[in-house]
């Protein structure tokens, strides 16, 4: 996992300014919580362009650019209400096929017509990178 993230430009101690993302997304109706700010401060702007076999699902390209969720505040807020969490966009999976979001506890989600959770913190990133199927929460 570390090799793949380093190949995308990540390194320990990486810090990205999130103020522009916060300003634009909050103007679109989102509220950036602390977990989203921490995550994007470390991983924002990374893009992983690979595919292939994974552990329990195909590994798909993903991009950590929260602006890809602009205009989707209704989708994120509706799913957040269903699970009782505040979801904030962090990017896209499979070249725009799915959105990625994060809740206030740091769990990473696949957000589409259905909702699935990859896991919290390092586990969520590991599952996303290595191709571990998320847990489907809502049909």
N, CA, C and O atoms as CSV, one atom per row, in Angstrom:
chain,resi,resn,atom,element,x,y,z
A,1,UNK,N,N,0.826,-1.182,0.000
A,1,UNK,CA,C,0.000,0.000,0.000
A,1,UNK,C,C,0.876,1.254,0.000
A,1,UNK,O,O,0.618,2.196,-0.750
A,2,UNK,N,N,1.911,1.262,0.843
A,2,UNK,CA,C,2.767,2.450,0.924
A,2,UNK,C,C,3.462,2.726,-0.402
A,2,UNK,O,O,3.600,3.881,-0.803
A,3,UNK,N,N,3.898,1.674,-1.080
A,3,UNK,CA,C,4.567,1.840,-2.374
A,3,UNK,C,C,3.642,2.511,-3.390
A,3,UNK,O,O,4.064,3.391,-4.139
A,4,UNK,N,N,2.389,2.090,-3.407
A,4,UNK,CA,C,1.419,2.669,-4.350
A,4,UNK,C,C,1.156,4.135,-4.022
A,4,UNK,O,O,1.129,4.977,-4.920
A,5,UNK,N,N,0.962,4.443,-2.743
A,5,UNK,CA,C,0.704,5.830,-2.348
A,5,UNK,C,C,1.922,6.720,-2.597
A,5,UNK,O,O,1.775,7.864,-3.026
A,6,UNK,N,N,3.114,6.205,-2.332
A,6,UNK,CA,C,4.327,6.981,-2.613
A,6,UNK,C,C,4.455,7.253,-4.108
A,6,UNK,O,O,4.880,8.335,-4.512
A,7,UNK,N,N,4.090,6.276,-4.922
A,7,UNK,CA,C,4.122,6.456,-6.374
A,7,UNK,C,C,3.184,7.545,-6.848
A,7,UNK,O,O,3.390,8.132,-7.910
A,8,UNK,N,N,2.146,7.819,-6.058
A,8,UNK,CA,C,1.180,8.871,-6.401
A,8,UNK,C,C,1.597,10.229,-5.845
A,8,UNK,O,O,0.943,11.237,-6.108
A,9,UNK,N,N,2.701,10.256,-5.066
A,9,UNK,CA,C,3.185,11.532,-4.531
A,9,UNK,C,C,3.064,11.700,-3.030
A,9,UNK,O,O,3.453,12.737,-2.493
A,10,UNK,N,N,2.525,10.685,-2.331
A,10,UNK,CA,C,2.406,10.774,-0.884
A,10,UNK,C,C,3.747,10.486,-0.225
A,10,UNK,O,O,4.552,9.716,-0.750
A,11,UNK,N,N,3.980,11.098,0.911
A,11,UNK,CA,C,5.131,10.795,1.750
A,11,UNK,C,C,4.746,11.099,3.192
A,11,UNK,O,O,3.866,11.925,3.433
A,12,UNK,N,N,5.389,10.448,4.150
A,12,UNK,CA,C,5.068,10.739,5.552
A,12,UNK,C,C,5.251,12.225,5.844
A,12,UNK,O,O,6.216,12.844,5.395
A,13,UNK,N,N,4.323,12.782,6.593
A,13,UNK,CA,C,4.395,14.201,6.940
A,13,UNK,C,C,3.875,15.134,5.863
A,13,UNK,O,O,3.957,16.353,6.018
A,14,UNK,N,N,3.339,14.590,4.768
A,14,UNK,CA,C,2.808,15.420,3.678
A,14,UNK,C,C,1.683,16.304,4.224
A,14,UNK,O,O,0.854,15.856,5.015
A,15,UNK,N,N,1.670,17.560,3.789
A,15,UNK,CA,C,0.590,18.464,4.185
A,15,UNK,C,C,0.194,19.335,2.999
A,15,UNK,O,O,1.035,19.958,2.351
A,16,UNK,N,N,-1.104,19.361,2.735
A,16,UNK,CA,C,-1.678,20.142,1.645
A,16,UNK,C,C,-2.630,21.170,2.252
A,16,UNK,O,O,-3.363,20.858,3.190
A,17,UNK,N,N,-2.624,22.375,1.731
A,17,UNK,CA,C,-3.550,23.415,2.179
A,17,UNK,C,C,-4.963,23.062,1.703
A,17,UNK,O,O,-5.185,22.868,0.508
A,18,UNK,N,N,-5.902,22.981,2.621
A,18,UNK,CA,C,-7.276,22.599,2.292
A,18,UNK,C,C,-8.234,23.794,2.231
A,18,UNK,O,O,-9.432,23.607,2.019
A,19,UNK,N,N,-7.730,25.003,2.411
A,19,UNK,CA,C,-8.620,26.167,2.531
A,19,UNK,C,C,-9.454,26.429,1.273
A,19,UNK,O,O,-10.620,26.806,1.385
A,20,UNK,N,N,-8.892,26.240,0.099
A,20,UNK,CA,C,-9.660,26.462,-1.135
A,20,UNK,C,C,-10.776,25.434,-1.257
A,20,UNK,O,O,-11.906,25.777,-1.605
A,21,UNK,N,N,-10.458,24.169,-0.971
A,21,UNK,CA,C,-11.486,23.126,-1.018
A,21,UNK,C,C,-12.604,23.449,-0.030
A,21,UNK,O,O,-13.785,23.349,-0.362
A,22,UNK,N,N,-12.220,23.836,1.185
A,22,UNK,CA,C,-13.216,24.169,2.215
A,22,UNK,C,C,-14.129,25.287,1.711
A,22,UNK,O,O,-15.353,25.169,1.775
A,23,UNK,N,N,-13.540,26.363,1.213
A,23,UNK,CA,C,-14.298,27.522,0.762
A,23,UNK,C,C,-15.284,27.141,-0.352
A,23,UNK,O,O,-16.463,27.486,-0.280
A,24,UNK,N,N,-14.809,26.441,-1.366
A,24,UNK,CA,C,-15.659,26.107,-2.504
A,24,UNK,C,C,-16.753,25.111,-2.129
A,24,UNK,O,O,-17.900,25.264,-2.549
A,25,UNK,N,N,-16.409,24.099,-1.346
A,25,UNK,CA,C,-17.397,23.081,-1.003
A,25,UNK,C,C,-18.402,23.581,0.033
A,25,UNK,O,O,-19.575,23.211,-0.021
A,26,UNK,N,N,-17.965,24.408,0.965
A,26,UNK,CA,C,-18.922,24.952,1.913
A,26,UNK,C,C,-19.874,25.920,1.217
A,26,UNK,O,O,-21.019,26.071,1.644
A,27,UNK,N,N,-19.421,26.573,0.160
A,27,UNK,CA,C,-20.299,27.406,-0.643
A,27,UNK,C,C,-21.320,26.592,-1.417
A,27,UNK,O,O,-22.329,27.126,-1.877
A,28,UNK,N,N,-21.056,25.282,-1.563
A,28,UNK,CA,C,-21.954,24.368,-2.275
A,28,UNK,C,C,-22.872,23.612,-1.315
A,28,UNK,O,O,-23.667,22.777,-1.747
A,29,UNK,N,N,-22.767,23.900,-0.006
A,29,UNK,CA,C,-23.650,23.259,0.956
A,29,UNK,C,C,-23.008,22.220,1.851
A,29,UNK,O,O,-23.656,21.728,2.775
A,30,UNK,N,N,-21.769,21.873,1.608
A,30,UNK,CA,C,-21.081,20.896,2.451
A,30,UNK,C,C,-20.520,21.580,3.698
A,30,UNK,O,O,-20.333,22.796,3.719
A,31,UNK,N,N,-20.255,20.787,4.729
A,31,UNK,CA,C,-19.572,21.269,5.921
A,31,UNK,C,C,-18.347,20.378,6.126
A,31,UNK,O,O,-18.476,19.179,6.373
A,32,UNK,N,N,-17.152,20.980,6.020
A,32,UNK,CA,C,-15.924,20.202,6.163
A,32,UNK,C,C,-15.661,19.954,7.648
A,32,UNK,O,O,-15.394,20.888,8.403
A,33,UNK,N,N,-15.739,18.700,8.054
A,33,UNK,CA,C,-15.456,18.345,9.440
A,33,UNK,C,C,-13.967,18.054,9.614
A,33,UNK,O,O,-13.219,17.980,8.639
A,34,UNK,N,N,-13.552,17.891,10.856
A,34,UNK,CA,C,-12.134,17.727,11.174
A,34,UNK,C,C,-11.512,16.498,10.498
A,34,UNK,O,O,-10.371,16.559,10.040
A,35,UNK,N,N,-12.249,15.392,10.433
A,35,UNK,CA,C,-11.709,14.184,9.804
A,35,UNK,C,C,-11.437,14.417,8.320
A,35,UNK,O,O,-10.426,13.949,7.796
A,36,UNK,N,N,-12.330,15.136,7.641
A,36,UNK,CA,C,-12.125,15.442,6.221
A,36,UNK,C,C,-10.913,16.340,6.042
A,36,UNK,O,O,-10.108,16.130,5.135
A,37,UNK,N,N,-10.783,17.334,6.901
A,37,UNK,CA,C,-9.640,18.247,6.802
A,37,UNK,C,C,-8.319,17.507,7.027
A,37,UNK,O,O,-7.352,17.727,6.298
A,38,UNK,N,N,-8.279,16.637,8.030
A,38,UNK,CA,C,-7.053,15.853,8.290
A,38,UNK,C,C,-6.719,14.947,7.108
A,38,UNK,O,O,-5.571,14.883,6.667
A,39,UNK,N,N,-7.744,14.239,6.598
A,39,UNK,CA,C,-7.529,13.312,5.493
A,39,UNK,C,C,-7.016,14.049,4.258
A,39,UNK,O,O,-6.007,13.666,3.667
A,40,UNK,N,N,-7.721,15.107,3.879
A,40,UNK,CA,C,-7.336,15.852,2.674
A,40,UNK,C,C,-6.011,16.571,2.866
A,40,UNK,O,O,-5.267,16.753,1.902
A,41,UNK,N,N,-5.703,16.980,4.081
A,41,UNK,CA,C,-4.417,17.608,4.353
A,41,UNK,C,C,-3.261,16.677,4.092
A,41,UNK,O,O,-2.161,17.122,3.766
A,42,UNK,N,N,-3.502,15.367,4.232
A,42,UNK,CA,C,-2.439,14.385,3.975
A,42,UNK,C,C,-2.531,13.762,2.588
A,42,UNK,O,O,-1.506,13.542,1.943
A,43,UNK,N,N,-3.734,13.475,2.124
A,43,UNK,CA,C,-3.895,12.713,0.877
A,43,UNK,C,C,-4.520,13.509,-0.279
A,43,UNK,O,O,-4.548,13.018,-1.408
A,44,UNK,N,N,-5.017,14.715,-0.022
A,44,UNK,CA,C,-5.661,15.499,-1.064
A,44,UNK,C,C,-4.740,15.745,-2.248
A,44,UNK,O,O,-3.556,16.038,-2.082
A,45,UNK,N,N,-5.300,15.622,-3.439
A,45,UNK,CA,C,-4.547,15.855,-4.671
A,45,UNK,C,C,-3.870,14.615,-5.229
A,45,UNK,O,O,-3.330,14.665,-6.335
A,46,UNK,N,N,-3.880,13.501,-4.498
A,46,UNK,CA,C,-3.252,12.281,-5.005
A,46,UNK,C,C,-4.179,11.593,-6.001
A,46,UNK,O,O,-5.401,11.615,-5.861
A,47,UNK,N,N,-3.568,10.989,-6.999
A,47,UNK,CA,C,-4.308,10.252,-8.008
A,47,UNK,C,C,-3.577,8.941,-8.257
A,47,UNK,O,O,-2.380,8.940,-8.544
A,48,UNK,N,N,-4.285,7.836,-8.148
A,48,UNK,CA,C,-3.702,6.514,-8.366
A,48,UNK,C,C,-4.338,5.941,-9.619
A,48,UNK,O,O,-5.535,5.655,-9.646
A,49,UNK,N,N,-3.536,5.778,-10.647
A,49,UNK,CA,C,-4.016,5.322,-11.956
A,49,UNK,C,C,-3.563,3.891,-12.226
A,49,UNK,O,O,-2.641,3.666,-13.010
A,50,UNK,N,N,-4.198,2.942,-11.587
A,50,UNK,CA,C,-3.861,1.556,-11.853
A,50,UNK,C,C,-5.113,0.720,-11.730
A,50,UNK,O,O,-6.138,1.177,-11.224
A,51,UNK,N,N,-5.021,-0.471,-12.185
A,51,UNK,CA,C,-6.115,-1.414,-12.072
A,51,UNK,C,C,-5.533,-2.805,-11.981
A,51,UNK,O,O,-4.315,-2.988,-11.991
A,52,UNK,N,N,-6.393,-3.758,-11.895
A,52,UNK,CA,C,-5.937,-5.137,-11.830
A,52,UNK,C,C,-6.613,-5.884,-10.705
A,52,UNK,O,O,-7.500,-5.365,-10.028
A,53,UNK,N,N,-6.179,-7.099,-10.524
A,53,UNK,CA,C,-6.762,-7.950,-9.497
A,53,UNK,C,C,-6.454,-7.403,-8.112
A,53,UNK,O,O,-5.354,-6.922,-7.839
A,54,UNK,N,N,-7.439,-7.490,-7.262
A,54,UNK,CA,C,-7.265,-7.101,-5.874
A,54,UNK,C,C,-7.513,-8.296,-4.982
A,54,UNK,O,O,-7.492,-9.440,-5.438
A,55,UNK,N,N,-7.743,-8.034,-3.727
A,55,UNK,CA,C,-7.949,-9.112,-2.761
A,55,UNK,C,C,-9.355,-9.702,-2.886
A,55,UNK,O,O,-9.502,-10.918,-3.006
A,56,UNK,N,N,-10.392,-8.854,-2.859
A,56,UNK,CA,C,-11.763,-9.357,-3.004
A,56,UNK,C,C,-12.587,-8.524,-3.980
A,56,UNK,O,O,-13.800,-8.708,-4.082
A,57,UNK,N,N,-11.942,-7.616,-4.693
A,57,UNK,CA,C,-12.561,-6.840,-5.761
A,57,UNK,C,C,-11.431,-6.347,-6.654
A,57,UNK,O,O,-10.262,-6.390,-6.270
A,58,UNK,N,N,-11.778,-5.885,-7.830
A,58,UNK,CA,C,-10.763,-5.318,-8.721
A,58,UNK,C,C,-10.217,-4.024,-8.120
A,58,UNK,O,O,-10.961,-3.251,-7.516
A,59,UNK,N,N,-8.919,-3.795,-8.288
A,59,UNK,CA,C,-8.344,-2.503,-7.905
A,59,UNK,C,C,-8.698,-1.525,-9.014
A,59,UNK,O,O,-8.512,-1.810,-10.197
A,60,UNK,N,N,-9.209,-0.373,-8.616
A,60,UNK,CA,C,-9.663,0.622,-9.581
A,60,UNK,C,C,-8.935,1.936,-9.344
A,60,UNK,O,O,-8.540,2.232,-8.216
A,61,UNK,N,N,-8.753,2.727,-10.396
A,61,UNK,CA,C,-8.121,4.034,-10.198
A,61,UNK,C,C,-8.987,4.916,-9.314
A,61,UNK,O,O,-10.213,4.806,-9.316
A,62,UNK,N,N,-8.334,5.792,-8.556
A,62,UNK,CA,C,-9.066,6.734,-7.719
A,62,UNK,C,C,-8.291,8.033,-7.641
A,62,UNK,O,O,-7.086,8.087,-7.884
A,63,UNK,N,N,-9.029,9.084,-7.292
A,63,UNK,CA,C,-8.442,10.412,-7.184
A,63,UNK,C,C,-8.998,11.094,-5.942
A,63,UNK,O,O,-10.212,11.148,-5.744
A,64,UNK,N,N,-8.104,11.614,-5.107
A,64,UNK,CA,C,-8.518,12.341,-3.913
A,64,UNK,C,C,-8.571,13.831,-4.218
A,64,UNK,O,O,-7.661,14.584,-3.871
A,65,UNK,N,N,-9.645,14.240,-4.870
A,65,UNK,CA,C,-9.933,15.638,-5.179
A,65,UNK,C,C,-11.374,15.897,-4.768
A,65,UNK,O,O,-12.298,15.503,-5.481
A,66,UNK,N,N,-11.582,16.551,-3.630
A,66,UNK,CA,C,-12.949,16.736,-3.152
A,66,UNK,C,C,-13.822,17.583,-4.061
A,66,UNK,O,O,-15.047,17.496,-3.984
A,67,UNK,N,N,-13.221,18.406,-4.926
A,67,UNK,CA,C,-14.025,19.239,-5.823
A,67,UNK,C,C,-14.779,18.412,-6.845
A,67,UNK,O,O,-15.704,18.918,-7.481
A,68,UNK,N,N,-14.408,17.155,-7.016
A,68,UNK,CA,C,-15.147,16.281,-7.918
A,68,UNK,C,C,-16.557,16.013,-7.383
A,68,UNK,O,O,-17.420,15.534,-8.118
A,69,UNK,N,N,-16.790,16.322,-6.104
A,69,UNK,CA,C,-18.108,16.161,-5.501
A,69,UNK,C,C,-18.978,17.401,-5.549
A,69,UNK,O,O,-20.094,17.398,-5.030
A,70,UNK,N,N,-18.477,18.469,-6.172
A,70,UNK,CA,C,-19.302,19.682,-6.292
A,70,UNK,C,C,-20.621,19.354,-6.977
A,70,UNK,O,O,-20.655,18.617,-7.963
A,71,UNK,N,N,-21.693,19.903,-6.451
A,71,UNK,CA,C,-23.013,19.670,-7.026
A,71,UNK,C,C,-23.683,18.400,-6.508
A,71,UNK,O,O,-24.816,18.100,-6.884
A,72,UNK,N,N,-22.994,17.658,-5.653
A,72,UNK,CA,C,-23.530,16.395,-5.139
A,72,UNK,C,C,-23.892,16.482,-3.667
A,72,UNK,O,O,-24.016,15.453,-3.002
A,73,UNK,N,N,-24.064,17.696,-3.144
A,73,UNK,CA,C,-24.343,17.851,-1.717
A,73,UNK,C,C,-25.631,17.136,-1.307
A,73,UNK,O,O,-25.707,16.610,-0.196
A,74,UNK,N,N,-26.641,17.104,-2.176
A,74,UNK,CA,C,-27.878,16.391,-1.839
A,74,UNK,C,C,-27.621,14.900,-1.649
A,74,UNK,O,O,-28.119,14.302,-0.695
A,75,UNK,N,N,-26.853,14.301,-2.545
A,75,UNK,CA,C,-26.564,12.866,-2.466
A,75,UNK,C,C,-25.822,12.551,-1.157
A,75,UNK,O,O,-26.176,11.613,-0.443
A,76,UNK,N,N,-24.781,13.353,-0.854
A,76,UNK,CA,C,-23.998,13.113,0.354
A,76,UNK,C,C,-24.829,13.343,1.614
A,76,UNK,O,O,-24.740,12.565,2.564
A,77,UNK,N,N,-25.627,14.393,1.630
A,77,UNK,CA,C,-26.427,14.670,2.834
A,77,UNK,C,C,-27.530,13.630,3.022
A,77,UNK,O,O,-27.817,13.241,4.154
A,78,UNK,N,N,-28.151,13.174,1.935
A,78,UNK,CA,C,-29.199,12.154,2.057
A,78,UNK,C,C,-28.638,10.848,2.603
A,78,UNK,O,O,-29.226,10.251,3.505
A,79,UNK,N,N,-27.498,10.395,2.061
A,79,UNK,CA,C,-26.887,9.166,2.583
A,79,UNK,C,C,-26.419,9.375,4.013
A,79,UNK,O,O,-26.512,8.460,4.832
A,80,UNK,N,N,-25.919,10.558,4.327
A,80,UNK,CA,C,-25.511,10.852,5.695
A,80,UNK,C,C,-26.670,10.739,6.669
A,80,UNK,O,O,-26.512,10.217,7.772
A,81,UNK,N,N,-27.829,11.226,6.265
A,81,UNK,CA,C,-29.023,11.112,7.110
A,81,UNK,C,C,-29.403,9.652,7.328
A,81,UNK,O,O,-29.797,9.270,8.430
A,82,UNK,N,N,-29.288,8.836,6.285
A,82,UNK,CA,C,-29.645,7.420,6.385
A,82,UNK,C,C,-28.771,6.717,7.426
A,82,UNK,O,O,-29.271,5.901,8.199
A,83,UNK,N,N,-27.477,7.025,7.453
A,83,UNK,CA,C,-26.579,6.326,8.378
A,83,UNK,C,C,-26.264,7.125,9.638
A,83,UNK,O,O,-25.536,6.647,10.508
A,84,UNK,N,N,-26.804,8.337,9.742
A,84,UNK,CA,C,-26.580,9.151,10.923
A,84,UNK,C,C,-25.170,9.701,11.034
A,84,UNK,O,O,-24.645,9.861,12.135
A,85,UNK,N,N,-24.554,9.990,9.885
A,85,UNK,CA,C,-23.183,10.514,9.845
A,85,UNK,C,C,-23.132,11.724,8.917
A,85,UNK,O,O,-24.010,11.913,8.075
A,86,UNK,N,N,-22.101,12.532,9.082
A,86,UNK,CA,C,-21.854,13.657,8.186
A,86,UNK,C,C,-20.821,13.216,7.149
A,86,UNK,O,O,-19.664,12.966,7.486
A,87,UNK,N,N,-21.244,13.122,5.894
A,87,UNK,CA,C,-20.348,12.679,4.819
A,87,UNK,C,C,-19.819,13.884,4.042
A,87,UNK,O,O,-20.570,14.791,3.683
A,88,UNK,N,N,-18.511,13.871,3.793
A,88,UNK,CA,C,-17.858,14.943,3.047
A,88,UNK,C,C,-17.112,14.309,1.875
A,88,UNK,O,O,-16.447,13.289,2.058
A,89,UNK,N,N,-17.205,14.887,0.676
A,89,UNK,CA,C,-16.531,14.290,-0.489
A,89,UNK,C,C,-15.012,14.378,-0.380
A,89,UNK,O,O,-14.459,15.387,0.060
A,90,UNK,N,N,-14.352,13.291,-0.793
A,90,UNK,CA,C,-12.883,13.297,-0.845
A,90,UNK,C,C,-12.367,12.944,-2.231
A,90,UNK,O,O,-11.161,13.018,-2.468
A,91,UNK,N,N,-13.254,12.559,-3.162
A,91,UNK,CA,C,-12.785,12.261,-4.510
A,91,UNK,C,C,-13.701,11.315,-5.251
A,91,UNK,O,O,-14.901,11.232,-4.989
A,92,UNK,N,N,-13.084,10.591,-6.203
A,92,UNK,CA,C,-13.820,9.660,-7.059
A,92,UNK,C,C,-13.059,8.345,-7.193
A,92,UNK,O,O,-11.836,8.286,-7.066
A,93,UNK,N,N,-13.826,7.300,-7.454
A,93,UNK,CA,C,-13.304,5.964,-7.701
A,93,UNK,C,C,-13.694,5.540,-9.104
A,93,UNK,O,O,-14.797,5.837,-9.563
A,94,UNK,N,N,-12.801,4.853,-9.779
A,94,UNK,CA,C,-13.057,4.301,-11.111
A,94,UNK,C,C,-13.446,5.383,-12.120
A,94,UNK,O,O,-14.443,5.279,-12.834
A,95,UNK,N,N,-12.602,6.441,-12.146
A,95,UNK,CA,C,-12.736,7.538,-13.111
A,95,UNK,C,C,-14.146,8.149,-13.148
A,95,UNK,O,O,-14.709,8.383,-14.217
A,96,UNK,N,N,-14.696,8.399,-11.966
A,96,UNK,CA,C,-15.982,9.073,-11.872
A,96,UNK,C,C,-17.182,8.168,-11.768
A,96,UNK,O,O,-18.309,8.654,-11.670
A,97,UNK,N,N,-16.977,6.862,-11.787
A,97,UNK,CA,C,-18.106,5.941,-11.657
A,97,UNK,C,C,-18.747,6.044,-10.275
A,97,UNK,O,O,-19.965,5.929,-10.134
A,98,UNK,N,N,-17.906,6.264,-9.247
A,98,UNK,CA,C,-18.374,6.388,-7.867
A,98,UNK,C,C,-17.710,7.584,-7.211
A,98,UNK,O,O,-16.598,7.963,-7.578
A,99,UNK,N,N,-18.387,8.175,-6.247
A,99,UNK,CA,C,-17.771,9.194,-5.404
A,99,UNK,C,C,-17.182,8.525,-4.182
A,99,UNK,O,O,-17.599,7.434,-3.790
A,100,UNK,N,N,-16.211,9.188,-3.585
A,100,UNK,CA,C,-15.654,8.756,-2.310
A,100,UNK,C,C,-15.964,9.827,-1.277
A,100,UNK,O,O,-15.881,11.021,-1.564
A,101,UNK,N,N,-16.320,9.396,-0.077
A,101,UNK,CA,C,-16.607,10.323,0.999
A,101,UNK,C,C,-15.982,9.850,2.293
A,101,UNK,O,O,-15.505,8.719,2.395
A,102,UNK,N,N,-15.992,10.729,3.281
A,102,UNK,CA,C,-15.455,10.402,4.599
A,102,UNK,C,C,-16.418,10.930,5.644
A,102,UNK,O,O,-16.988,12.010,5.489
A,103,UNK,N,N,-16.598,10.152,6.727
A,103,UNK,CA,C,-17.453,10.640,7.811
A,103,UNK,C,C,-16.602,11.272,8.904
A,103,UNK,O,O,-15.374,11.275,8.821
A,104,UNK,N,N,-17.257,11.803,9.924
A,104,UNK,CA,C,-16.543,12.528,10.968
A,104,UNK,C,C,-15.668,11.632,11.830
A,104,UNK,O,O,-14.835,12.137,12.583
A,105,UNK,N,N,-15.835,10.311,11.740
A,105,UNK,CA,C,-14.982,9.371,12.469
A,105,UNK,C,C,-13.815,8.882,11.608
A,105,UNK,O,O,-12.987,8.103,12.080
A,106,UNK,N,N,-13.740,9.330,10.347
A,106,UNK,CA,C,-12.633,8.960,9.467
A,106,UNK,C,C,-12.884,7.736,8.615
A,106,UNK,O,O,-11.954,7.248,7.974
A,107,UNK,N,N,-14.118,7.211,8.579
A,107,UNK,CA,C,-14.427,6.069,7.723
A,107,UNK,C,C,-14.602,6.551,6.279
A,107,UNK,O,O,-15.189,7.603,6.026
A,108,UNK,N,N,-14.081,5.760,5.345
A,108,UNK,CA,C,-14.154,6.087,3.918
A,108,UNK,C,C,-15.304,5.307,3.291
A,108,UNK,O,O,-15.477,4.116,3.547
A,109,UNK,N,N,-16.088,6.002,2.463
A,109,UNK,CA,C,-17.277,5.427,1.844
A,109,UNK,C,C,-17.234,5.527,0.329
A,109,UNK,O,O,-16.647,6.449,-0.238
A,110,UNK,N,N,-17.869,4.558,-0.308
A,110,UNK,CA,C,-18.207,4.617,-1.723
A,110,UNK,C,C,-19.621,5.180,-1.761
A,110,UNK,O,O,-20.532,4.623,-1.149
A,111,UNK,N,N,-19.805,6.283,-2.478
A,111,UNK,CA,C,-21.092,6.982,-2.498
A,111,UNK,C,C,-21.606,6.987,-3.931
A,111,UNK,O,O,-20.977,7.543,-4.831
A,112,UNK,N,N,-22.760,6.359,-4.124
A,112,UNK,CA,C,-23.371,6.310,-5.454
A,112,UNK,C,C,-24.875,6.155,-5.246
A,112,UNK,O,O,-25.442,6.756,-4.334
A,113,UNK,N,N,-25.520,5.352,-6.088
A,113,UNK,CA,C,-26.932,5.047,-5.890
A,113,UNK,C,C,-27.095,4.119,-4.692
A,113,UNK,O,O,-28.194,3.959,-4.161
A,114,UNK,N,N,-25.989,3.511,-4.276
A,114,UNK,CA,C,-25.905,2.686,-3.075
A,114,UNK,C,C,-24.760,3.244,-2.236
A,114,UNK,O,O,-23.984,4.075,-2.708
A,115,UNK,N,N,-24.659,2.790,-1.008
A,115,UNK,CA,C,-23.620,3.277,-0.104
A,115,UNK,C,C,-22.862,2.093,0.473
A,115,UNK,O,O,-23.461,1.104,0.895
A,116,UNK,N,N,-21.524,2.201,0.488
A,116,UNK,CA,C,-20.687,1.142,1.048
A,116,UNK,C,C,-19.545,1.778,1.831
A,116,UNK,O,O,-19.123,2.898,1.540
A,117,UNK,N,N,-19.046,1.039,2.839
A,117,UNK,CA,C,-17.969,1.546,3.684
A,117,UNK,C,C,-16.717,0.687,3.491
A,117,UNK,O,O,-16.753,-0.538,3.611
A,118,UNK,N,N,-15.590,1.382,3.181
A,118,UNK,CA,C,-14.301,0.702,3.074
A,118,UNK,C,C,-13.675,0.462,4.439
A,118,UNK,O,O,-12.939,-0.508,4.615
A,119,UNK,N,N,-13.950,1.317,5.394
A,119,UNK,CA,C,-13.370,1.203,6.726
A,119,UNK,C,C,-12.843,2.546,7.176
A,119,UNK,O,O,-12.832,3.514,6.417
A,120,UNK,N,N,-12.402,2.591,8.431
A,120,UNK,CA,C,-11.919,3.846,9.009
A,120,UNK,C,C,-10.399,3.920,8.979
A,120,UNK,O,O,-9.704,2.907,9.052
A,121,UNK,N,N,-9.907,5.149,8.870
A,121,UNK,CA,C,-8.473,5.410,8.958
A,121,UNK,C,C,-7.641,4.630,7.964
A,121,UNK,O,O,-7.993,4.517,6.789
A,122,UNK,N,N,-6.521,4.088,8.454
A,122,UNK,CA,C,-5.606,3.346,7.583
A,122,UNK,C,C,-6.272,2.133,6.951
A,122,UNK,O,O,-5.939,1.763,5.826
A,123,UNK,N,N,-7.213,1.509,7.662
A,123,UNK,CA,C,-7.916,0.344,7.111
A,123,UNK,C,C,-8.701,0.732,5.873
A,123,UNK,O,O,-8.675,0.007,4.878
A,124,UNK,N,N,-9.397,1.859,5.911
A,124,UNK,CA,C,-10.177,2.305,4.762
A,124,UNK,C,C,-9.307,2.562,3.548
A,124,UNK,O,O,-9.652,2.164,2.435
A,125,UNK,N,N,-8.181,3.227,3.759
A,125,UNK,CA,C,-7.265,3.503,2.646
A,125,UNK,C,C,-6.679,2.196,2.119
A,125,UNK,O,O,-6.587,1.997,0.908
A,126,UNK,N,N,-6.284,1.313,3.025
A,126,UNK,CA,C,-5.716,0.025,2.622
A,126,UNK,C,C,-6.703,-0.765,1.771
A,126,UNK,O,O,-6.327,-1.320,0.739
A,127,UNK,N,N,-7.959,-0.818,2.194
A,127,UNK,CA,C,-8.968,-1.556,1.427
A,127,UNK,C,C,-9.180,-0.939,0.052
A,127,UNK,O,O,-9.336,-1.659,-0.934
A,128,UNK,N,N,-9.185,0.366,-0.018
A,128,UNK,CA,C,-9.342,1.056,-1.296
A,128,UNK,C,C,-8.157,0.756,-2.222
A,128,UNK,O,O,-8.350,0.419,-3.390
A,129,UNK,N,N,-6.948,0.876,-1.703
A,129,UNK,CA,C,-5.735,0.698,-2.509
A,129,UNK,C,C,-5.531,-0.751,-2.936
A,129,UNK,O,O,-5.174,-1.010,-4.085
A,130,UNK,N,N,-5.752,-1.693,-2.033
A,130,UNK,CA,C,-5.423,-3.096,-2.299
A,130,UNK,C,C,-6.556,-3.896,-2.928
A,130,UNK,O,O,-6.364,-5.056,-3.292
A,131,UNK,N,N,-7.725,-3.297,-3.059
A,131,UNK,CA,C,-8.832,-4.004,-3.698
A,131,UNK,C,C,-9.575,-4.933,-2.757
A,131,UNK,O,O,-9.803,-6.097,-3.087
A,132,UNK,N,N,-9.955,-4.432,-1.591
A,132,UNK,CA,C,-10.803,-5.178,-0.661
A,132,UNK,C,C,-12.218,-4.626,-0.811
A,132,UNK,O,O,-12.431,-3.416,-0.733
A,133,UNK,N,N,-13.173,-5.509,-1.026
A,133,UNK,CA,C,-14.551,-5.072,-1.243
A,133,UNK,C,C,-15.088,-4.321,-0.035
A,133,UNK,O,O,-14.879,-4.747,1.101
A,134,UNK,N,N,-15.782,-3.200,-0.270
A,134,UNK,CA,C,-16.388,-2.479,0.843
A,134,UNK,C,C,-17.627,-3.220,1.349
A,134,UNK,O,O,-18.172,-4.093,0.673
A,135,UNK,N,N,-18.049,-2.854,2.538
A,135,UNK,CA,C,-19.272,-3.406,3.127
A,135,UNK,C,C,-20.448,-2.569,2.631
A,135,UNK,O,O,-20.508,-1.366,2.885
A,136,UNK,N,N,-21.387,-3.210,1.919
A,136,UNK,CA,C,-22.557,-2.497,1.410
A,136,UNK,C,C,-23.507,-2.232,2.563
A,136,UNK,O,O,-23.893,-3.155,3.280
A,137,UNK,N,N,-23.884,-0.973,2.744
A,137,UNK,CA,C,-24.740,-0.567,3.844
A,137,UNK,C,C,-26.186,-0.379,3.425
A,137,UNK,O,O,-27.103,-0.702,4.179
A,138,UNK,N,N,-26.388,0.134,2.246
A,138,UNK,CA,C,-27.737,0.462,1.782
A,138,UNK,C,C,-27.890,0.015,0.341
A,138,UNK,O,O,-27.025,0.280,-0.494
A,139,UNK,N,N,-28.983,-0.659,0.054
A,139,UNK,CA,C,-29.197,-1.144,-1.327
A,139,UNK,C,C,-29.470,-0.024,-2.298
A,139,UNK,O,O,-29.669,-0.273,-3.488
